[in-house]
Amino acid sequence: MTQQFQRDKPIYLQVVDTIIQEIVSGIRQSGEKLPSVREYAIEVGVNPNTIQRVYRELDQRQITITKRGQGTYVTENSRLITQVREELKKQYVDQFVEDMGALGFSKEEII
């Protein structure tokens, strides 16, 4: 299933966001092995170099752990996953409130 991408954001960051959302929503479980770079590139419909960059970014954020010769795994740090989930929740709520305010809704109407 190829993913539809937005033009205003780099593809690798969109894929990073997708994987993070899958992790915090429970679609991908702690300790679960992610597909190989080539497999995931085919699945998403992007160049393998893009997925390599995605996995590197996820490792830097400590969302995943790459074990040389074994693959990339979702972190087992449940505190980190909970923290990321809370950050996403705040980000989405803030964006919603901002968007609704831009449409002219009052705070009372937004609530």
NORGIDA-V689480 format. One record per residue. N is the residue number from 0. RES is the residue in three letters. OMEGA is omega in whole degrees, -180 to 180 (999 if undefined). Layout:
n={N,N}
res={RES,RES}
omega={OMEGA,OMEGA}
This chain:
n={0,1,2,3,4,5,6,7,8,9,10,11,12,13,14,15,16,17,18,19,20,21,22,23,24,25,26,27,28,29,30,31,32,33,34,35,36,37,38,39,40,41,42,43,44,45,46,47,48,49,50,51,52,53,54,55,56,57,58,59,60,61,62,63,64,65,66,67,68,69,70,71,72,73,74,75,76,77,78,79,80,81,82,83,84,85,86,87,88,89,90,91,92,93,94,95,96,97,98,99,100,101,102,103,104,105,106,107,108,109,110}
res={MET,THR,GLN,GLN,PHE,GLN,ARG,ASP,LYS,PRO,ILE,TYR,LEU,GLN,VAL,VAL,ASP,THR,ILE,ILE,GLN,GLU,ILE,VAL,SER,GLY,ILE,ARG,GLN,SER,GLY,GLU,LYS,LEU,PRO,SER,VAL,ARG,GLU,TYR,ALA,ILE,GLU,VAL,GLY,VAL,ASN,PRO,ASN,THR,ILE,GLN,ARG,VAL,TYR,ARG,GLU,LEU,ASP,GLN,ARG,GLN,ILE,THR,ILE,THR,LYS,ARG,GLY,GLN,GLY,THR,TYR,VAL,THR,GLU,ASN,SER,ARG,LEU,ILE,THR,GLN,VAL,ARG,GLU,GLU,LEU,LYS,LYS,GLN,TYR,VAL,ASP,GLN,PHE,VAL,GLU,ASP,MET,GLY,ALA,LEU,GLY,PHE,SER,LYS,GLU,GLU,ILE,ILE}
omega={178,-176,174,-176,175,-179,-171,-178,-180,-178,-176,179,176,178,176,-180,180,-179,179,178,178,-180,-177,178,177,177,173,-174,174,179,-179,178,175,177,176,180,-178,180,-177,178,179,-179,-176,179,178,179,177,178,177,180,176,179,177,-178,177,179,179,176,180,178,180,176,178,176,177,178,-176,178,-178,179,-178,-175,174,179,175,180,-176,177,179,180,178,179,179,179,179,178,178,179,180,180,-179,179,179,180,178,-179,179,-180,-180,176,178,177,176,178,177,178,-180,179,179,180,999}
